[in-house]
């Protein structure tokens, strides 16, 4: 059964982009950056450059998504550009652990930060509870999912803006200068800056979220680019402002090497109570993040089920147009990862594979520009060929970094991709045997 008529608004798609991007990364990354980089200008430039790279990726994905407006993201793009085997490889990653592992991580983070509101409550049960509640809402239909997504994302944005304003208003100014100086040039071209940029890019992950539901948008050529550009732009502004507030209110030695950057900054602004307030803010902000991933992840599974009869059960929709089987599958995998506490290991070894899929996708845009210039393009990537080259260069840097510092995990991710290719061959063979006419007796 196919999905009913498109019903997802531009506002909802934009909310999905914003919610999927703003997770825990921006609240934790700065502590590792200030250990080697001490210039306020360089630190903010780091987050600005990360945002520019994310926007470059959004420009490229917008062209591909409006050319091939089918929900499922990289699965659809790589299938169109390189063939079904490469598409299945990307879809296999997304459908198994690509979304389930981040959902499990967000669930555990929710449980940890919820202790600020519910001291003594078991984080594991809280994490499972929020995943199951969000799943239940999405099982009720697109309208209910949209209300949850838009409402919780707007609340998240309001709380972050309030935190930024409160920090600059009530925080005690630290001796840090955001103006550029001559010595900043050396830090810009340092190895520390390159490594920090890799982690900043992880905090920007999710800028492509709307492409996973492009087939459900009422007017993809107009709404998809708007959702990607506006959503990513909002996050860039918030990321730069939020990190400026952290640096303005908190001494660098207090941040250096620390993970709970936001909690530390909250204590410096409001005292001990501030840490609990910020913990509650992050906790509430994780709800739309989980919702976004529980919405877009199953769309990959559905597309794979539609294309491959052996997976056809996963493409079934309820009478309300909900991909019930795909949503329940992702919920089950995320819950299992959370229960076994294995999601961090999974995230480690799929990072290389997911980054490689994004690299192949943008490279595919360049390939189509050369080999198929005749294809209709209702939205062309702004700044081509500079924008894809910027994205490809930074993405390649990320992959080299992962291969250097995490060779075993990167190899494991590569093996997972190869397993996807093998499964594609086996599934195709089974489908062919199932459709082959039997000889008369």
C-alpha positions, 0 to 999 in steps of 0.5 A: 500500500502506497503512502497517501497524498503528500501532507508534510508542510515546509514548516514541518520539514524545516523543523525536522532539519533543525531538530535532527541537527541540534542534538548533544554535539553542540553542547559538548564539543567546545571543551575539546576544542579549547584545549588546543585553540584559545582564540575566541575568533578562531573558535567561532570561525570553526563553527561558522566554517562548519556551517558553510560546509553544511550549507554546501552539502544542502545546496547539492542535496537540494538539486538531487532531491528535486531531480529525484523526489522520492523519500529515502535520502542517499538510498534514492540518490545512490540508486539513481546515480550508481545503480541499485547495489550502491543504493542498497548499501546506503539503505542497508546502513540507514535501515539497520543502525544508521538511525537506530544508533543515534536514536539510542544515544539520544534516548540515553542522553535524555535519561542522563539529563532528565536526572536534573528534573527527576533525581533518582530516576533510572536513565535507562528506563527514561530513555526507553520511555521517551523512544516508545512514546515518540514512536507511539505518536508517529504510529498514529499518523502524519498529522500527529507526528507533525504536531509533535515535531513542530511544537517540540522544535519551536520549544527547543529553539525558544529555550536555546535562544533564552539561554543565549540571551540570559548568558550574555545578560547575566553572565560574567564577562571573561577575558576573551577577545572575538576580534581577529589577530595576527596569531590566529592565522597559525591556528587556522592552519594547524592540525588542531583546527583540522581535527576540531573541524571534523568534530564540528561537522559531526555536530552539524550532522542532519542538515540533509534530513528533509531529503528523507521525506521529500516524497511526502512534501506537497511541492518538493521543488519549492519546499525542499530547498527552503527546508534545507536552507532555512533549517541549516541557516537557523542552526548555523546562527544558533551554533555560533551564538551558543558557543560565543555565549559559552566562551563569554561566560565561562573561563577557558580552563573550566571548559578545557577537556570537559564534556558537559560544556553546557552544564558548566556554563549554566553553573557560571551563569546561574549558580548551581541551579543553572546546571540543573536548568540547562540539563532540563533544557537539553533533556527537552530538546532531545525529544524533537531530535528523537522524533525527527529520526523516528520519522525519517529513518523508516522512510528508507526501509519503506523504499527498500521494501517497495523495490525488493519483494523479499523486503515487501513486508517492511513497505506496508502502510496502515489505513492512516498511511503510516509505515507501521512495520518500518517504524516498529523495526527501527524502534526495536533496534534502537531499544535493543541497542539501548538495552545492551549499551552497544550504541556507542560502539555502533556509532563509532564504526558506522561514522566512516560508512555514513560519511562515505555515503554522503561523499558518494552522493555529492560526487554523484551530483558532479557526475550527473552534471557531466554525464547527464546535463540534459536532466531537468533540474528545478533547483540547481546547486548554488555556487557549483562547482565550488560548493560541491568541491568544498563539501567533498574536500572537508568530507574527505578530510573527515574520512582520512581522520577516521582512518587514522585515529579509528582504523579498526572501526573504519574497517568494520564500517567498510565491512558493513557496507560490503555486507550490504552489497552481498545481501543485495546480490542474494536478495536480487537472486531470491527475487528472480527465483521467486518470479521465474516461471515453473516448467510444466510437468 
